[in-house]
Amino acid sequence: MIERQKKFTKADICRQYRDKYGDLPTNQLARIIYEENKEAFKDKEDARSAVRYIEGKVGSKNRKSVSYTKYFKEEARPHNP
């Protein structure tokens, strides 16, 4: 579990995990995030939505509202072989 010193938003939690796990596919990352942070997310889909939000993959309207664009990906992440 990621250590929390202050109250983090869902996006903050997802950013920490994206840094830790790199190019792990979104669904796998969401599963890990949810399992380790059940108090912050209501289900795995909620975690996946937060990961997609930080990646700018929830539509162009929402993409404009995200100010921290380090995690934006234009191309798809790798899929399972």
N, C-alpha and C positions, 0 to 999 in steps of 0.2 A: 504494500500500500504506500502511496506517495504521502510523505509527511506534510501535514498542513499546520502552519503557524497562524494563519489568518483565515478568514472566510473566503474561499475561492468560489468563483462562478463555475458553471459547468464547462464553459469555454476554457477557463484557466486550467482545469483538471485535464481536459482533452489536449491542450497544448503541451503539458508536462509529459503525458504519455506519448504524444506524437514525437517529441524530442527523444524520449527513451527508446521507442521501438522503430523509429525511422519509417521505412516504406512498407510496413506491414499493411495488408489490405484492411480497408475501413471496417468491414464486418468483424474480422478477427480482433482488431483493436477495440472495437465497441464491446465485444464480449469480455475482454480483459478488464476494460475500464469499469463495466457494470459489476463484474464479480468482485472487484476490489473497492468499489465505491457505491454500494447499494443504497446508502443513506442519501446520496446526492441525485441518483437517477431512478426513475420509477420502473424502468425495464431496459432491456438491451436496445430496443428501438429508440428510446429516448437518448441513450448514449451515442448511438449511431447518428442520430440527427444532430447532436452537438458536434461530433467529429466532422460531419459534412458541412456544418456551419463555418467552422474555422478554416476549412479547405475551400470555401467559396463555392460550394456545389449545391446550394439551395435556391438557385435562381439569381438572375442578374439584379433584381431589385434589392434583395438581401445582400448580395455581394458588395454593393456600394456602401452599405452600412457598416461593414467590417473594416475597422481601421488597421488592424494588425494583419498584414498580408503575407507574412513569411511562409505560411503553410498552404497558400493557394497552389492548386495543381490544375493545369489546363488539360494534361493528358491523364488517362486512366492509370491507376495503380496496378501493379502486377496481379494477375489472377492465378489461382492454383493451376498447376500443370495438368 
